[in-house]
Amino acid sequence: MSPIAAAALYIGALGVLLIVLALLVVRQRRRARVSTGDGGDALLRNAMRAHGNATENIPMMAALLIVLALLPAPTPLIHAFGAICVIARILQAMGLSANAEGTSPPRFLGTLLSFLTIMAMGAAAIFGAFMGSAG
């Protein structure tokens, strides 16, 4: 598998996750009969935060995966970063869906993995920009 194909695999998975989270918001809106805002409904607010948080992080993850693939970074590195991104976003969504107001182990771990992975991919991209490859 080429680096760009590996990046496409994980970016596709992140895209599917984003749509699943959006559909969970729609489901909660229908249940609560709220068309805008959260109407004070905790379940809707949790679903909205899970989706909102994903929209804050997934675009940068996707952009960095593409950049690394184009440098090109080694395919195993793309797979490692991509898999961690997907796992981190699933954990974050699970934690936020359960409780948007407080912390939970999945939320904490998902946040930590997201931040660390974005930082590592950013560092690899900078390294690759100067060295001609991110690997």
Phi, psi and omega in degrees: 000135180283162177303319182290324176293322177296316178299318180299322179302311184282325176295321175298317178297320178294324176296317177297316178301318180298319179291320177301315179296322177296319179294328176293326175295314179301316179301316180291325177297316179295316180300315183274351183055050179236122182267330177225153182067196179249356177058020182076009182271119184295319180295320177293317179300318179298315179296320179296319180292321178298316179291315181299317180295322178297319180292339177282330187253324185299319180300318179292321177300314181296316180299316180292323176298319179295313180301313180298321180294325182281342183297317357262141171279158177299142181305318178300327178292319176298316178298317181297309180298316182297315179296318179295321177301312181296314179298315181299317182290325176294314178300315180299315180297318178299314181295318179288325180294326181284323185197100182282342186273326184245184178263157175213158179304315179297320180296314180299311182295319178297319178295312181300312179297320179298309182298312182296321181290318177298317178297316181294318178294322177298315178297318179296323179294317178297314178302313180297326179297324180272329186259350179089356177199148181267003185256000000 
